[in-house]
Amino acid sequence: MQKGNPFGAHRVIEPVGVLPQPAKKINNDFSLIYDNEILVDVEILNIDSASFTQIKEQAENNSEKIKEIILNIVEEKGKMQNPVTGSGGMFIGKVKKIGNLLKNKIKLKEGDKIASLVSLSLTPLKIEKIIEVKKQIDQVIVKAQAILFESGIYSVLPDDIPASLALAVLDVCGAPAQTARFVKLNNTVVIIGAGGKSGVLCAYEARKRVGRNGKIIGIEYSDNNIENLKKLGICDVILKLNACDALLCYEEISKYTNGELADVVINSVNIENTEMASIMMCKDKGLVYFFSMATSFTKAALGAEGVGKDVDMIVGNGYTKGHADLTLDIVRESSQIRELYERLYV
């Protein structure tokens, strides 16, 4: 086996000198496996929510057109990286082959079923066939293969949680893990998209952190998501607001908090133009966490400057130590969330 770069740079075709994520095209020829690669037979792709929303709009919600768009992206780039949003997703599959360098360094073995915890936007991928598109849960059933690099992270799928459910929550496991880091006792926390997949997990984790005197404010636009949130009982108040309307969001949160605004604002929606609502609902010296891949960081940075907001803005890093275990434990701890997610994602 040939020696590979730990970060996968040996798979980059163009431009030379960059890593796989920002690369325009990477090598997805798996006839040769490098000594530090893991070859996986892929069963399901979980497409990033912002990416899948954009693809559905482009395809006019037609499943065959969605298949065609995904196949074209992978054919052109060698990976599933949406050219509009720049984001990818993750996969689950069964380990087929482990490079010689890794065999004695990792506990993983051939035949193990795993979920990737690195983005499809940097993962070499070859799709033989798309079997089914599950439009409601952003998942695509495939016959495909992918490569994980030496630096890539993954999680062996647990026995006590169905694979499609584990994939769904692991796709966003960075969000509740970062929430656990940022939210403090007695904080007022606003979660935009609180009824979505990542939003519910963030609300649950924030609820644990703020204590009796803290407040969790959920912002949602979907009536179904609002009903789900009410049943879960993890928010102190749920406001039906369009997060693209920054002034209305600011006025409503200002009213609810008596002008104090939020200590922490978590943005987990999959649509554009919600940056200013996030910033304006946050108090000075507060923190805004942009988990959404639909975020324009140019709009956020220049927008905060434009309204004179002194807030810390955090990029939604999908990786935090222990993020997979923390998120799977939420599903184990909360029978209500598990019941909801099994209904939605299994």
Secondary structure, DSSP 8 states (H G I E B T S, - for coil): -----TTSGGGEEESTTS-TTT-SEE---TTS--TT-EEEEEEEEEE-HHHHHHHHHHTTT-HHHHHHHHHHHHHHHSS---TTT---EEEEEEEEEE-HHHHTT-S--TT-EEEE-S-TTSS-EEEEEEEEEEGGGTEEEEEEEEEE-TT--EEE--SSS-HHHHHHHHTTTHHHHHHHHH--TT-EEEEETTTSHHHHHHHHHHHHHH-TT-EEEEEE--HHHHHHHHHHT--SEEEE--TT-HHHHHHHHHHHTTT--EEEEEE--SSSS-HHHHHHTEEEEEEEEE--TT--HHHHHHHHHHTT---EEEE--S--TTHHHHHHHHHHH-HHHHHHHHHHH-
